[in-house]
């Protein structure tokens, strides 16, 4: 019995010390997040040029108020590529393009993971096509999309994996974990030959952009 009492007193002391430490210790707040700035992103790349940044709609800016979003349309003689980069330290930086596309009445096809050419980064790839098929149309237009996430210096191509990584960081007290979302979008047709050529160009552009931004993106806060 005395041993049990001593053990009980010992546990009470440990709990009391932990509570006292929690009340006294006030860790410094995480540093202000500084993401990839517009000047850090090349305007001329792989034969494409973006003279200016896009002005995001007010509702989009409000939804991404705690992040650093950047959107650009890159132009080339063979077509355009839209590049979206969102950086932040909370869940508002988590953008799942599939939800938006499905909500807009699009159907996703060929959803898979592929490596960006000449890199070690693996991106998610899919094609989004309208579910409203035009009668008599020989090729239904759509969008070819590549996207990926970076959480605390690690490339992730699954939204579920990102949420788990952020939850784990929160449990460990790392609330300043940097999160980035990169998306590359190009209009394409359902003609197999044209679609393959479009995707090859999108892949090349995404790979070149990744090589330029990788040193910054893979550095933890």
JOFENGI-V340755 format. One record per backbone hydrogen bond with DSSP energy under -1.0 kcal/mol. NH is the residue of the N-H (numbers start at 1). CO is the residue of the C=O. E is the energy in kcal/mol with one decimal. If there is no record, write none. Layout:
nh=(NH NH)
co=(CO CO)
e=(E E)
//
This chain:
nh=(5 6 7 8 9 10 11 12 13 14 15 16 17 18 19 20 21 22 23 24 25 40 41 45 48 49 50 54 61 62 63 64 65 67 68 70 72 74 75 79 81 82 83 84 85 86 88 93 94 99 100 101 102 103 104 105 106 107 109 112 114 116 119 123 124 125 126 127 128 129 131 133 137 142 143 144 145 146 147 148 149 150 151 152 156 162 163 164 165 166 167 168 169 170 171 172 173 174 175 177 179 180 181 182 183 184 185 186 188 195 196 197 198 199 200 201 202 203 204 205 206 207 208 209 210 211 212 213 214 217 218 219)
co=(1 2 3 4 5 6 7 8 9 10 11 12 13 14 15 16 17 18 19 20 21 37 38 48 45 75 43 71 57 58 59 60 62 64 87 85 83 81 49 76 74 185 72 183 70 181 179 90 91 96 96 97 98 99 100 102 101 129 127 125 123 121 116 114 147 112 145 109 143 107 105 131 134 188 128 186 126 184 124 182 156 180 154 178 149 158 159 160 161 162 163 164 165 166 167 168 170 169 173 174 88 150 86 148 84 146 82 144 142 191 192 193 194 195 196 197 198 199 200 201 202 203 204 205 206 207 208 209 210 213 214 216)
e=(-2.3 -2.7 -2.2 -2.2 -2.6 -2.3 -2.2 -2.2 -2.3 -2.0 -2.6 -2.7 -2.5 -2.3 -2.5 -2.5 -2.4 -2.2 -1.9 -2.0 -3.2 -1.3 -1.3 -2.4 -2.4 -2.0 -2.3 -3.4 -2.5 -2.3 -1.9 -1.5 -1.3 -2.0 -3.0 -2.5 -2.4 -3.4 -3.0 -1.4 -2.4 -2.9 -3.0 -2.4 -3.0 -2.4 -2.3 -1.8 -1.9 -1.0 -1.0 -2.4 -2.6 -2.2 -1.3 -1.7 -2.5 -3.5 -3.0 -2.7 -2.7 -2.8 -2.0 -2.9 -3.4 -3.6 -2.0 -2.5 -2.9 -2.6 -1.7 -1.3 -1.9 -2.8 -2.8 -3.4 -2.7 -2.5 -2.3 -2.1 -3.0 -2.1 -2.6 -2.7 -3.1 -1.6 -2.2 -1.8 -2.2 -2.5 -2.3 -2.4 -2.0 -2.1 -2.3 -1.8 -1.2 -3.5 -1.0 -1.2 -3.0 -2.4 -2.4 -2.7 -2.4 -3.3 -2.4 -2.3 -2.4 -3.2 -2.1 -1.6 -2.5 -2.4 -2.0 -1.8 -2.3 -2.8 -2.1 -2.4 -2.6 -2.5 -2.1 -2.5 -2.5 -2.1 -1.6 -2.1 -2.5 -2.6 -2.6 -1.1)
//
